[in-house]
Amino acid sequence: MGRPISRKLEIVSEKMLTQTLRTLERDGFVHREAKPVIPPHVEVSQAQERYDAS
């Protein structure tokens, strides 16, 4: 499964990473799924379909 993205991007703060992933989700680039567990766990994957913006 690999290391969490936050560990791979040590120069990015957790807050900035979360904001960016939420923006990418809103814009349709990624799918974000929050798991109802403790501690919180979120899986992010590339969106299946992407529509041309032009």
N, C-alpha and C positions, 0 to 999 in steps of 0.2 A: 504494500500500500504506500509506502514511502513516508517521508517526514512531512509534517504539516507545513503548509505554505508560509506560515508566520516564522517558522524556524529557518526556512530557505532564504527569506527576505529579511534578514536581521536589521537592516537599516530602515525598515518601514515600521511605524508604530502600529499597534493593534487597532487603535482608533481609526487611523488613516486607511488601513487595510479593510476594515469593516465598512467604512463609508464608500470606498471605491467599489467593493464587491456588491454592495446594495445598489449603487448607481448602475453598474453593469447589468445587474438583474433587472432593474427598472427599464433599462434601454433594450432588453431582450438578448444580450450577449451571453449571459450565463444563467443557469438554473441553480437556485440556492434552496437547500432543504435543511431546516433546523430540526434537530432530533430532541425530543422531550426527555433528556437525561441529565443527570448531575455528575460531573460538571457539564455545562452546555457544549453541544457538539453540532457543528454545521458542516454539511457537505456541499461543495460547489462543483458544478460541471458545466461544460460548454453547452449552450442552448442547441437544441436539435435543428431548429429552423431559424433562419435569419433573413429578413426581407430587405431588398435593396432600398436604400433611403432616397435614391434619386428619382 
